[in-house]
Amino acid sequence: MRISDLLYETWSALLANKGRTLLTILGIVIGISAVIAMTSLIDGVKNSLVSQLGLDQSRVVYIYYWNGSQTSAEDLSTIENNVEGYEFITGMQNGYGKASTGIKEEDTSIMGVSKGFFSALGMKLVDGRMLSDKELNSDAMVVVVDSSLSRSLFGEDESPVGKQIEIGNDEYSIVGVVEASSMFASRGTVYMPWQTCSTRVTGSTSFDQIVGYALEGEDMEDLVQRTEGFIRQQFNIPEGEDGEGEGYVYVQSIASIQEELNTTLLSFQLLMTAVAGISLLVGGIGIMNMMLTNVTERIREIGLRKALGARRSDITAQFLMESVAICLVGGIIGFLLGVGAAWALAAASSGALGGMVSVNGESAAVTPYVSASTVLMAIGICAGIGVLFGFWPAYRAAKLDPVESLRYQ
């Protein structure tokens, strides 16, 4: 049988029972739309987390340790010079205070950062410039603010670059604005040279966090292990004593954090897909029921086709094509409805979903993402269900005896 004849017969058979066909398609539509909606929503949440939390900085290594003494700038240099694989290592101090323009005042996080910090964390410049290397290596009275604090103090449309803000009893010049990030604080943030922060804000010469930036192509898992081993040896922190009074070491790369995130979201995605798959199973059973009914109603037609020379393979192909066609039509409709439902759910649940990727207390938008793999998955599921649940009716039709079929009333 020619493909064109097969398609024509399939189309005619489905149109002959429009109501039954539409009800059967509905089960596939519900299942596919649920799978697509859940998959695209979870992918959208993952992409938002990657973007907002800076997880795309796969060469970043976070280093935390304590051995009873402060972490100095010399310690950073020691690690950088003795652990091969780092392009540079930078540090950060945490502080809090109030930033004021003389008219408005806001609580703010204050971060003293050293050379390379903005590059390592992939911070995006919105206005002005970053702190220069010269400023970062001195106690310069200049700062970079994030976009959240800029809006709070100066308004949405006014640039703060070149203006002054007061922190404590000191006045600082704003040289740039960076995008707000939820990585460090739930409020607006000011970034200043770490020596300035140490002298005028925290009164400490210790770094609260160390960030390493690996060389391109470096094995991140090996680098993490070598870094932890060196720190334990250099600062006399025994193995297995973390959190027990003898100090601690914690080293983790962004790559491993992203792997954990992917594993968690994949597990959740598989769970949601399994739940949605129940609808697909019900839809598949509906297809099998419809096709068995079609075989029973068309026994005389099958006998006549066989009497005129149709082979078993022709009969099998005809009924399988009808089953697959129902699934593909339902899949296309379900795919479109699933994408629409994902956008609707993202909008309706913006508070809950956005809270997962909030920036400085404000919910960030979650945009559903439909990948090529999702499209291929939908096509594969539809074709698979059509073949799986359509095979038995097709096989049964192909085995019918032509003589008995022609006598069937």
C-alpha positions in Angstrom: 0.0 0.0 0.0 1.3 3.4 -1.0 2.0 6.0 1.7 -0.5 8.4 0.2 -3.2 5.7 0.2 -2.4 4.8 3.8 -2.7 8.4 4.9 -6.0 8.9 3.0 -7.5 5.8 4.6 -6.3 6.9 8.0 -7.9 10.3 7.6 -11.2 8.9 6.4 -11.4 6.3 9.2 -10.8 9.0 11.9 -13.4 11.4 10.4 -15.9 8.6 10.2 -16.2 8.7 14.1 -15.4 12.3 14.9 -16.9 12.2 18.4 -15.1 9.1 19.4 -11.9 10.3 17.9 -12.0 13.7 19.7 -12.7 12.0 23.1 -9.8 9.6 22.6 -7.5 12.5 21.6 -8.5 14.4 24.8 -6.7 11.8 27.0 -3.5 12.4 25.1 -3.9 16.2 25.1 -4.3 16.2 28.9 -1.2 14.0 29.5 1.1 15.7 27.1 0.1 19.2 28.2 0.8 18.3 31.8 4.2 16.9 31.0 5.2 19.9 28.9 3.9 22.4 31.5 5.8 20.8 34.3 9.0 20.3 32.3 9.1 23.8 30.9 8.4 25.3 34.3 11.1 23.4 36.1 13.6 24.2 33.3 12.6 27.9 33.6 13.2 27.8 37.4 16.6 26.2 36.8 17.6 28.8 34.3 16.5 31.6 36.6 18.5 30.1 39.5 21.5 29.7 37.3 21.2 33.3 36.2 20.4 34.9 39.5 22.7 32.9 41.7 25.7 33.2 39.3 25.9 29.4 38.8 27.1 29.9 35.3 30.5 30.8 36.8 31.7 27.2 36.6 35.3 28.2 37.3 34.5 29.6 40.8 35.6 27.8 44.0 34.3 28.9 47.4 36.7 28.4 50.3 35.8 28.5 53.9 38.0 27.6 56.8 38.8 28.4 60.4 41.7 27.4 62.6 41.2 29.8 65.5 42.9 32.8 63.8 41.9 35.4 61.3 42.2 34.9 57.5 44.6 37.5 56.3 45.6 38.8 52.8 48.8 36.8 53.2 46.8 33.6 53.6 45.1 34.3 50.3 48.5 34.7 48.7 49.8 31.5 50.3 46.9 29.5 48.9 47.2 31.0 45.5 51.0 30.5 45.3 50.9 26.9 46.5 47.8 25.4 45.0 48.3 25.1 41.2 45.2 25.6 39.0 44.0 29.1 40.1 44.1 32.2 38.0 43.7 34.2 41.1 42.1 34.1 44.6 40.1 37.0 46.0 38.5 37.7 49.4 35.5 39.5 50.9 34.6 41.1 54.2 31.0 41.4 55.5 29.6 44.4 57.3 26.3 46.2 57.8 25.4 49.9 58.1 23.2 52.7 56.8 23.8 54.4 53.5 22.5 58.0 53.3 22.2 60.7 50.7 21.2 63.3 53.2 17.6 63.0 52.1 17.1 59.2 52.1 18.6 56.6 54.2 18.6 52.8 53.8 20.0 49.8 55.7 22.6 48.2 53.6 25.1 45.3 53.4 28.7 46.5 53.1 31.2 44.3 51.4 34.9 44.9 51.4 36.3 43.2 48.3 39.8 42.6 47.0 41.2 42.4 43.5 39.4 40.1 41.1 36.2 39.8 43.1 33.9 41.3 40.5 35.4 39.1 37.7 35.2 35.9 39.7 31.5 36.3 40.6 30.6 37.5 37.1 28.9 40.6 38.3 27.3 42.7 35.6 27.9 46.4 35.3 24.8 48.5 34.9 26.2 52.0 35.0 29.6 53.7 35.5 32.7 51.5 36.1 34.0 48.9 38.5 36.6 49.6 41.2 40.0 49.7 39.7 42.9 47.5 40.8 44.6 50.5 42.3 41.6 51.4 44.3 41.1 47.7 45.4 44.7 47.6 46.7 44.3 50.8 48.7 41.9 52.5 51.2 40.2 54.7 48.5 36.9 56.3 49.5 35.0 55.0 46.5 32.2 52.5 46.2 30.1 50.5 43.8 26.4 50.0 44.7 24.0 47.5 43.4 20.9 48.4 41.4 18.5 47.8 44.3 20.2 50.3 46.6 20.6 52.8 43.7 16.8 52.7 43.1 16.1 53.1 46.8 18.3 56.1 47.3 18.2 57.9 44.0 15.1 56.7 42.2 14.5 54.6 39.1 15.7 57.0 36.4 18.5 58.9 38.1 22.1 57.7 37.8 24.1 57.7 41.1 27.5 57.7 39.4 29.5 60.6 40.6 27.3 61.3 43.6 28.2 61.0 47.2 26.7 58.7 49.9 27.4 58.7 53.7 28.2 55.4 55.5 28.7 56.0 59.2 30.7 59.2 59.6 32.4 58.9 56.2 31.5 60.1 52.7 32.1 57.9 49.6 32.0 58.6 45.9 29.9 56.2 43.8 31.8 55.1 40.7 29.5 52.4 39.4 26.3 50.3 39.7 26.1 46.5 39.3 23.1 44.2 39.1 21.6 43.2 42.4 22.2 39.6 43.4 20.6 37.3 46.0 24.0 35.6 46.6 25.1 37.9 49.4 22.2 39.8 51.0 18.5 40.4 51.1 19.0 44.2 51.1 20.9 46.7 49.0 24.7 46.2 48.9 27.7 48.6 48.8 31.0 47.2 47.5 34.2 49.0 48.6 38.0 48.2 48.8 38.6 45.7 51.5 41.2 47.9 53.2 38.7 50.7 53.4 36.1 48.4 54.8 38.5 47.0 57.3 39.6 50.4 58.6 36.3 52.3 58.5 33.5 49.7 58.8 34.4 46.3 60.3 37.6 47.1 62.2 38.9 43.6 61.2 41.7 42.6 58.9 40.2 39.1 58.4 38.4 37.9 55.3 35.0 36.3 55.9 35.0 34.5 52.5 37.6 33.4 50.0 36.7 32.9 46.3 39.1 31.2 43.9 38.9 31.5 40.1 40.3 28.5 38.4 42.3 28.4 35.2 40.3 27.5 32.1 40.0 23.7 31.6 41.0 22.9 35.1 39.6 19.7 36.7 37.3 21.3 39.3 36.8 18.2 41.5 40.6 17.6 41.7 41.2 21.3 42.4 38.7 21.3 45.2 40.4 18.2 46.8 43.9 19.7 46.4 42.8 23.0 47.9 41.2 21.3 50.9 44.3 19.1 51.5 46.7 22.1 51.3 44.6 24.2 53.8 44.4 21.4 56.3 48.1 20.9 56.1 49.1 24.6 56.1 46.8 25.6 58.9 46.9 22.4 61.0 43.2 21.4 60.6 42.9 17.7 61.2 40.7 15.5 59.0 37.3 14.7 60.5 37.4 17.4 63.1 35.1 19.9 61.3 32.7 21.5 63.7 34.3 19.8 66.7 36.4 22.7 68.1 39.5 21.9 66.1 38.6 24.1 63.1 36.9 23.3 59.8 37.5 23.4 56.1 34.8 23.7 53.5 35.7 23.9 49.8 33.1 23.7 47.0 33.1 24.6 43.3 30.1 26.3 41.5 30.3 23.3 39.1 29.4 20.9 42.0 26.7 23.2 43.3 25.2 23.3 39.8 25.4 19.5 39.6 23.5 19.2 42.9 20.9 21.6 41.6 20.5 19.7 38.4 20.1 16.4 40.3 17.5 17.9 42.7 15.5 19.4 39.9 15.8 16.3 37.7 14.4 14.2 40.6 11.5 16.6 41.0 10.9 16.7 37.2 10.8 12.9 37.0 8.3 12.8 39.8 6.1 15.4 38.1 6.4 13.6 34.8 5.5 10.3 36.4 2.3 11.8 37.8 1.5 13.3 34.5 2.3 10.0 32.9 -0.8 8.5 34.6 -2.9 10.7 32.3 -0.9 9.4 29.3 -1.5 5.8 30.4 -5.2 6.4 30.7 -5.1 8.0 27.3 -3.3 5.1 25.8 -5.8 2.6 27.2 -8.5 4.8 25.6 -6.7 4.5 22.3 -6.5 0.7 22.6 -10.2 0.6 23.5 -11.2 2.7 20.5 -9.0 0.8 18.1 -10.4 -2.6 19.3 -13.9 -1.2 18.7 -12.9 0.0 15.3 -11.6 -3.5 14.4 -14.8 -5.1 15.5 -16.9 -2.6 13.5 -14.8 -3.0 10.4 -14.4 -6.8 10.2 -16.2 -7.1 6.9 -14.1 -4.3 5.5 -10.9 -6.1 6.6 -12.2 -9.3 5.0 -12.9 -7.5 1.8 -9.4 -5.9 1.7 -7.8 -9.3 2.3 -9.9 -10.9 -0.4 -8.7 -8.2 -2.8 -5.1 -8.9 -2.0 -4.2 -6.9 1.1 -1.4 -8.4 3.1 -1.2 -8.7 6.9 1.4 -6.0 6.9 -1.0 -3.7 5.0 -3.7 -4.2 7.6 -1.3 -3.8 10.5 0.1 -0.6 9.0 -3.3 0.9 8.5 -4.5 0.4 12.1 -1.1 1.4 13.5 -1.2 4.6 11.4 -4.6 5.5 12.8 -3.4 5.0 16.4 -0.2 7.0 15.8 -2.2 9.8 14.0 -4.5 10.1 17.0 -1.5 10.4 19.3 0.4 12.9 17.1 -2.7 15.2 16.8 -3.3 15.0 20.5 0.4 15.6 21.1 0.5 18.8 19.0 -2.6 20.2 20.7 -1.3 19.1 24.1 2.1 20.7 23.4 0.6 24.1 22.6 -1.7 23.9 25.6 1.2 22.8 27.8 3.3 25.8 26.8 0.4 28.1 27.4 -0.4 26.5 30.7 3.3 26.9 31.8 3.2 30.6 31.1 -0.2 31.0 32.9 1.1 29.0 35.9 4.3 31.1 36.0 2.3 34.3 36.0 -0.3 33.1 38.5 2.3 31.6 40.9 4.9 34.4 40.5 5.1 34.9 44.2 5.9 31.3 45.0 8.1 30.6 42.0 9.8 34.0 42.1 10.5 33.6 45.8 12.9 30.7 44.9 15.0 33.2 42.8 14.3 36.4 44.7 16.8 39.3 44.4 17.1 41.4 47.5 13.7 40.4 48.7 12.0 41.1 45.4 10.6 38.2 43.4 12.4 37.6 40.1 10.4 36.5 37.0 10.4 32.9 36.1 10.3 32.3 32.3 9.2 28.9 31.2 11.8 27.3 28.9 11.0 24.8 26.2 14.1 23.0 25.0 14.7 21.0 21.9 14.9 17.9 24.1 11.4 18.6 25.5 10.0 18.8 21.9 11.7 15.6 20.9 10.4 14.0 24.1 6.8 15.0 23.4 7.1 13.6 19.8 8.7 10.4 21.1 6.0 9.9 23.8 3.2 10.4 21.3 4.6 8.0 18.7 5.5 5.5 21.3 2.0 5.5 22.8 0.5 5.2 19.4 2.6 2.1 18.5 2.4 0.5 22.0 -1.4 0.7 22.5 -2.2 0.4 18.8 -0.2 -2.7 18.1 -2.5 -5.3 19.7 -5.6 -4.0 17.8 -3.6 -3.9 14.6 -2.2 -7.4 15.1 -5.7 -8.7 15.9 -7.1 -7.1 12.7 -4.3 -8.6 10.6 -4.9 -12.1 11.9 -8.6 -12.2 10.9 -9.6 -14.9 8.5 -10.9 -13.2 5.2 -13.7 -15.8 4.7 -15.0 -15.5 8.3 -14.7 -11.8 8.1 -16.8 -11.5 4.9 -19.5 -13.6 6.6 -19.5 -11.4 9.7 -22.8 -9.6 10.4 
